[in-house]
Amino acid sequence: MFETDPDATPANRRADKPVENVPRYKLVQNCLEKYIEDSALKPGDKLPTELDLCRQLGLSRATVNRALKEMEQRGLLVRRRGSGTYLSDPHATRGHARLLLSMRPVDLEDVYYGPLLQGILESASEQQVELILHAAADIPIPEDIQKDEVDGIVAISVEQDDVLKLHALHEAGIRVVGVALRSRFYTLPLICTDNFGGMRQAIHHLIDYGHRRIAFIASDLRLSDVSERLLGYFTAHAEAGVVPSPECLLFTYSCLRNSPDLITQWWSALPEPPTALLLHGTVAPLTLLLLQSRGIRVPQDVSVIVVDDIPINSLLSTPLTAIKQPVYQLGRRSIEKMLQMIDGTDPGQPEVLPTELVLRASVTHPCSES
């Protein structure tokens, strides 16, 4: 790898032939800089691993790590945990990345936003990223981002209308990663969990048990994850040759959690009750209380699957089958993706993280088949 000069090979720089007054980690840097020059590496090109460098240079991992760390601090290299070390552009790097975190004000104890923000903050801390919080109802306009002189924007953007705002930032040449948002019309650097696939898998699971009247109660149709789940609901029914009943769908353009009477009115108006329920996380408690007040048992009378696997799901008298989203990993990946876009190793394509159907005791065959 470094065989450009027989007198400067790694073997000739081992501990048995020290160079006076030159620290060993400096020797590593000298070798790397010559390798980069001789190999004509470009920003974004990957360098050998630490272990490869140790073997080639005959030095300890601590020495090699120190050399790489200092070169990173000088803006010459970019190191990504689990990915490797890459050559950065010293003329474009101001040091560690400075990112704008855009989000609407949320409850930090929320079962979704809590883990999501934890993943973002932990990854940013590990990568020594400076985060500037923009907590407002709207995503900033391109002019605001330019004034802040940031390397990019990580936007927690759950509403479908946000796609157009992120597209405007992207078109203005501003690096942006949209978190918890999916678009089937624009190719943008958006990262989300697979709400479509999760719902599709859940519906097939219920149909395999013999259910045909499957109700889906969600919250706000303006949300990207809700529209993706609705698409998964219809897709799975079509794949199974089952025609869904329109009255089994309950949606609003606001949060159902604020309209508990609406769920009761909807249930009372049903010509025939469903044999299975798919519940959005925010409406699950209200719906389960409604079932309990009417003496409807889970799963004997109605099977239940909830979206978002929170700890209480496994602690109830009837543990609930749930669609588990990797929310913490979503937060971490959003920072990693942005940093890779900065150093040129990520082209900025959309990413979808897989969900998991966690099977518990809340699903069984319909009463008529028991």
C-alpha positions as CSV (number, residue, x, y, z in Angstrom):
1,M,0.0,0.0,0.0
2,F,2.7,2.5,0.9
3,E,5.5,1.0,-1.3
4,T,6.3,4.2,-3.1
5,D,9.9,4.4,-1.7
6,P,11.9,1.4,-0.6
7,D,13.5,3.4,2.1
8,A,10.2,4.6,3.5
9,T,8.3,1.3,3.7
10,P,6.4,0.6,6.9
11,A,8.9,-2.1,7.8
12,N,11.7,0.4,7.9
13,R,9.7,2.5,10.3
14,R,9.1,-0.1,12.9
15,A,10.1,0.4,16.6
16,D,13.5,-1.2,15.9
17,K,14.4,1.7,13.6
18,P,13.1,4.8,15.3
19,V,13.4,8.3,13.8
20,E,15.0,10.6,16.2
21,N,12.8,13.4,17.6
22,V,9.8,12.4,15.5
23,P,6.8,11.0,17.5
24,R,5.5,7.7,16.1
25,Y,2.0,9.1,15.4
26,K,3.6,11.8,13.3
27,L,5.3,9.0,11.2
28,V,1.8,7.6,10.6
29,Q,0.5,11.0,9.5
30,N,3.5,11.4,7.1
31,C,2.9,8.0,5.6
32,L,-0.8,8.7,5.2
33,E,-0.3,12.1,3.6
34,K,2.2,10.6,1.1
35,Y,-0.2,7.7,0.4
36,I,-3.1,10.2,-0.2
37,E,-0.9,12.2,-2.6
38,D,0.6,9.3,-4.5
39,S,-2.8,7.6,-4.9
40,A,-4.5,10.8,-6.0
41,L,-7.3,10.3,-3.5
42,K,-10.3,12.7,-3.8
43,P,-12.6,14.0,-1.0
44,G,-14.9,11.1,0.0
45,D,-12.5,8.3,-0.9
46,K,-12.1,5.7,1.8
47,L,-8.7,5.1,3.6
48,P,-7.4,1.8,4.9
49,T,-8.8,0.6,8.3
50,E,-6.9,1.2,11.5
51,L,-6.0,-2.5,11.7
52,D,-4.6,-2.4,8.1
53,L,-2.5,0.6,9.1
54,C,-1.2,-1.1,12.2
55,R,-0.1,-4.1,10.2
56,Q,1.4,-2.1,7.4
57,L,3.3,0.3,9.7
58,G,4.1,-2.1,12.5
59,L,2.8,0.3,15.1
60,S,0.2,0.0,17.9
61,R,-3.5,0.8,17.4
62,A,-3.3,3.5,20.0
63,T,-0.6,5.3,18.0
64,V,-2.5,4.9,14.7
65,N,-5.7,6.1,16.4
66,R,-4.0,9.2,17.8
67,A,-2.6,10.0,14.3
68,L,-6.1,9.7,12.7
69,K,-7.8,11.6,15.4
70,E,-5.4,14.6,15.0
71,M,-5.8,14.5,11.3
72,E,-9.6,14.5,11.8
73,Q,-9.3,17.6,14.1
74,R,-7.3,19.3,11.4
75,G,-10.1,18.7,8.9
76,L,-8.2,16.3,6.7
77,L,-10.2,13.2,7.5
78,V,-13.8,12.2,8.4
79,R,-14.3,9.2,10.6
80,R,-17.6,7.4,10.8
81,R,-18.2,4.7,13.4
82,G,-19.1,1.4,11.8
83,S,-18.2,2.8,8.3
84,G,-14.5,3.8,8.2
85,T,-12.2,6.8,7.6
86,Y,-12.6,9.0,4.6
87,L,-10.7,11.9,3.0
88,S,-12.4,15.2,3.5
89,D,-11.9,18.5,1.7
90,P,-9.7,20.7,3.9
91,H,-10.7,23.8,2.0
92,A,-14.4,23.2,2.7
93,T,-14.2,21.9,6.3
94,R,-14.5,24.4,9.2
95,G,-13.9,21.7,11.7
96,H,-16.7,19.7,13.1
97,A,-20.1,19.8,11.4
98,R,-22.6,22.5,12.5
99,L,-26.2,21.4,11.8
100,L,-29.6,23.0,12.3
101,L,-32.1,20.7,14.0
102,S,-35.5,21.8,12.9
103,M,-38.6,20.4,14.7
104,R,-42.0,21.5,15.9
105,P,-42.3,21.8,19.7
106,V,-43.0,18.3,21.1
107,D,-43.3,16.6,24.4
108,L,-39.8,15.2,25.2
109,E,-41.4,12.4,27.2
110,D,-43.5,11.2,24.2
111,V,-43.0,7.5,23.4
112,Y,-42.1,8.4,19.8
113,Y,-40.2,11.7,19.9
114,G,-38.3,10.8,23.1
115,P,-36.3,7.9,21.6
116,L,-36.0,9.8,18.2
117,L,-34.4,12.8,19.9
118,Q,-32.3,10.6,22.1
119,G,-30.8,8.9,19.0
120,I,-30.2,12.3,17.3
121,L,-28.5,13.8,20.3
122,E,-26.3,10.8,21.2
123,S,-25.1,10.4,17.6
124,A,-24.4,14.1,17.4
125,S,-22.4,14.0,20.6
126,E,-20.4,11.0,19.5
127,Q,-19.6,12.6,16.2
128,Q,-18.8,16.0,17.8
129,V,-21.5,17.7,15.8
130,E,-22.8,21.1,16.9
131,L,-26.6,21.2,16.8
132,I,-28.5,24.5,16.6
133,L,-32.2,24.0,17.6
134,H,-34.9,25.6,15.5
135,A,-38.1,24.8,17.4
136,A,-40.9,26.4,15.4
137,A,-44.1,25.5,13.6
138,D,-42.5,25.8,10.2
139,I,-39.3,24.5,8.6
140,P,-37.0,27.5,8.0
141,I,-36.7,29.0,4.5
142,P,-33.5,28.8,2.5
143,E,-32.5,32.3,3.3
144,D,-32.6,31.5,7.1
145,I,-30.3,28.5,6.6
146,Q,-27.8,30.5,4.7
147,K,-27.6,33.2,7.3
148,D,-26.9,30.6,10.0
149,E,-23.9,29.3,8.0
150,V,-24.6,25.7,8.9
151,D,-23.4,22.6,7.0
152,G,-27.0,21.3,6.7
153,I,-30.4,20.9,8.2
154,V,-31.8,17.8,9.9
155,A,-35.6,18.3,9.9
156,I,-38.0,16.2,11.9
157,S,-40.9,16.6,9.4
158,V,-43.9,14.4,9.9
159,E,-46.5,16.3,7.8
160,Q,-46.8,15.6,4.1
161,D,-46.8,19.3,3.3
162,D,-43.3,19.5,4.6
163,V,-42.0,17.6,1.5
164,L,-42.4,20.8,-0.6
165,K,-40.5,22.9,2.0
166,L,-37.6,20.4,2.1
167,H,-37.6,20.2,-1.7
168,A,-37.2,24.0,-1.8
169,L,-34.2,23.7,0.5
170,H,-32.7,21.0,-1.6
171,E,-33.2,23.0,-4.8
172,A,-31.5,25.9,-3.2
173,G,-28.4,23.7,-2.7
174,I,-28.8,23.3,1.0
175,R,-28.0,19.9,2.4
176,V,-31.1,18.6,4.2
177,V,-32.2,15.3,5.7
178,G,-35.9,14.9,6.4
179,V,-36.7,12.6,9.3
180,A,-39.9,10.5,9.7
181,L,-41.1,11.6,6.3
182,R,-41.6,9.7,3.0
183,S,-42.4,11.0,-0.4
184,R,-43.4,8.9,-3.4
185,F,-43.1,11.8,-5.8
186,Y,-39.8,13.5,-4.9
187,T,-36.4,11.8,-4.7
188,L,-35.1,13.6,-1.6
189,P,-32.8,12.6,1.3
190,L,-35.6,11.5,3.5
191,I,-35.3,8.8,6.1
192,C,-38.2,7.0,7.8
193,T,-39.5,3.7,9.2
194,D,-41.4,1.4,6.9
195,N,-44.9,2.3,7.9
196,F,-46.3,0.9,4.6
197,G,-44.5,-2.5,5.0
198,G,-45.4,-2.7,8.7
199,M,-49.1,-2.2,8.1
200,R,-49.0,-4.6,5.1
201,Q,-47.5,-7.3,7.3
202,A,-50.0,-6.7,10.1
203,I,-53.0,-7.0,7.8
204,H,-51.7,-10.2,6.2
205,H,-51.2,-11.6,9.7
206,L,-54.8,-10.9,10.6
207,I,-56.1,-12.2,7.3
208,D,-54.1,-15.4,7.8
209,Y,-56.1,-15.8,11.1
210,G,-59.3,-15.5,9.1
211,H,-60.2,-11.9,9.8
212,R,-62.1,-10.0,7.0
213,R,-63.6,-7.1,8.8
214,I,-60.5,-5.3,9.9
215,A,-60.9,-1.7,11.3
216,F,-58.1,0.9,11.2
217,I,-58.3,3.8,13.6
218,A,-55.7,6.4,13.1
219,S,-55.3,10.1,13.9
220,D,-54.2,12.8,11.4
221,L,-54.3,12.1,7.7
222,R,-51.9,15.0,7.2
223,L,-49.1,12.9,8.7
224,S,-46.8,10.9,6.3
225,D,-46.8,7.8,8.5
226,V,-50.6,7.6,8.6
227,S,-50.9,7.9,4.8
228,E,-48.3,5.2,4.4
229,R,-50.1,2.9,6.7
230,L,-53.4,3.5,4.9
231,L,-51.7,2.6,1.6
232,G,-50.3,-0.6,3.3
233,Y,-53.9,-1.4,4.6
234,F,-55.4,-1.3,1.1
235,T,-52.4,-3.0,-0.6
236,A,-52.5,-6.0,1.8
237,H,-56.3,-6.4,1.3
238,A,-55.9,-6.3,-2.5
239,E,-53.1,-8.8,-2.4
240,A,-55.3,-11.2,-0.4
241,G,-58.3,-10.6,-2.6
242,V,-60.3,-9.2,0.3
243,V,-62.5,-6.1,-0.1
244,P,-62.2,-3.8,2.9
245,S,-65.3,-2.3,4.4
246,P,-65.2,1.6,4.1
247,E,-67.0,2.0,7.5
248,C,-64.1,0.2,9.2
249,L,-61.8,3.2,8.6
250,L,-61.8,6.1,11.0
251,F,-59.6,9.2,10.3
252,T,-59.6,12.9,10.9
253,Y,-57.5,15.9,10.0
254,S,-56.7,16.5,13.7
255,C,-55.7,14.4,16.6
256,L,-58.3,11.9,17.6
257,R,-56.8,11.9,21.1
258,N,-58.6,15.3,21.5
259,S,-62.0,13.9,20.3
260,P,-62.7,10.8,22.5
261,D,-66.5,11.0,21.8
262,L,-65.8,10.6,18.0
263,I,-64.5,7.0,18.6
264,T,-67.6,6.1,20.6
265,Q,-70.0,7.6,18.0
266,W,-68.2,5.8,15.2
267,W,-68.3,2.4,17.0
268,S,-72.0,2.8,17.8
269,A,-72.9,3.6,14.2
270,L,-71.2,0.5,12.8
271,P,-73.7,-1.9,11.1
272,E,-71.5,-4.8,12.1
273,P,-68.6,-4.7,14.6
274,P,-65.1,-5.5,13.2
275,T,-63.4,-8.7,14.2
276,A,-60.0,-7.0,14.4
277,L,-58.7,-3.5,15.2
278,L,-55.5,-1.8,14.1
279,L,-54.9,1.2,16.4
280,H,-52.6,4.2,16.0
281,G,-50.5,4.6,19.2
282,T,-52.2,7.9,20.2
283,V,-55.7,6.4,20.0
284,A,-55.1,3.0,21.4
285,P,-55.8,3.9,25.1
286,L,-59.1,5.5,24.3
287,T,-60.2,2.6,22.1
288,L,-59.2,0.0,24.6
289,L,-61.2,1.8,27.3
290,L,-64.2,1.9,25.0
291,L,-64.0,-1.9,24.5
292,Q,-63.7,-2.5,28.2
293,S,-66.7,-0.3,29.0
294,R,-68.8,-2.3,26.6
295,G,-67.6,-5.7,27.8
296,I,-65.7,-6.5,24.6
297,R,-62.8,-8.8,25.3
298,V,-59.4,-8.9,23.7
299,P,-58.8,-11.2,21.8
300,Q,-61.9,-13.4,22.4
301,D,-64.3,-10.8,20.9
302,V,-61.9,-8.7,18.9
303,S,-58.2,-9.0,17.9
304,V,-56.0,-6.0,18.4
305,I,-52.7,-4.8,16.9
306,V,-51.2,-1.4,17.9
307,V,-48.7,0.8,16.1
308,D,-45.6,1.7,18.2
309,D,-44.4,-0.9,20.6
310,I,-44.3,0.9,24.0
311,P,-43.3,-0.9,27.2
312,I,-46.9,-1.1,28.6
313,N,-48.0,-3.3,25.6
314,S,-46.3,-6.3,27.1
315,L,-47.4,-5.6,30.6
316,L,-51.2,-5.6,30.1
317,S,-53.4,-8.6,31.2
318,T,-53.6,-9.4,27.5
319,P,-50.2,-8.4,26.0
320,L,-50.7,-6.5,22.7
321,T,-49.3,-7.5,19.3
322,A,-47.5,-4.4,18.0
323,I,-45.7,-2.9,15.0
324,K,-42.3,-1.9,16.4
325,Q,-40.6,1.0,14.8
326,P,-36.8,1.5,15.2
327,V,-37.2,5.1,16.3
328,Y,-34.0,5.4,18.2
329,Q,-32.0,4.0,15.2
330,L,-33.9,6.4,13.0
331,G,-32.6,9.4,15.0
332,R,-29.0,8.1,15.0
333,R,-29.1,7.3,11.3
334,S,-30.3,10.8,10.4
335,I,-27.1,12.4,11.8
336,E,-24.9,9.7,10.2
337,K,-26.6,10.2,6.9
338,M,-26.1,14.0,7.0
339,L,-22.4,13.6,7.8
340,Q,-21.9,11.2,5.0
341,M,-23.6,13.6,2.6
342,I,-21.2,16.3,3.8
343,D,-18.1,14.1,3.2
344,G,-19.5,12.8,-0.2
345,T,-20.0,9.2,0.7
346,D,-23.8,9.3,0.7
347,P,-25.6,10.5,-2.6
348,G,-28.6,11.6,-0.6
349,Q,-31.1,8.9,-1.6
350,P,-34.2,8.1,0.5
351,E,-33.9,5.4,3.2
352,V,-36.6,3.3,4.8
353,L,-35.8,1.4,8.0
354,P,-37.6,-1.9,8.5
355,T,-40.3,-2.4,11.2
356,E,-41.0,-5.6,13.2
357,L,-44.3,-7.2,14.0
358,V,-44.0,-8.3,17.6
359,L,-46.4,-11.1,18.2
360,R,-48.2,-11.4,21.5
361,A,-51.6,-12.7,22.8
362,S,-54.0,-10.1,21.4
363,V,-54.6,-11.8,18.1
364,T,-56.6,-15.0,17.5
365,H,-59.2,-16.4,15.1
366,P,-62.6,-14.6,14.8
367,C,-65.3,-15.7,17.2
368,S,-67.2,-17.6,14.5
369,E,-64.1,-19.7,13.8
370,S,-63.0,-20.3,17.4
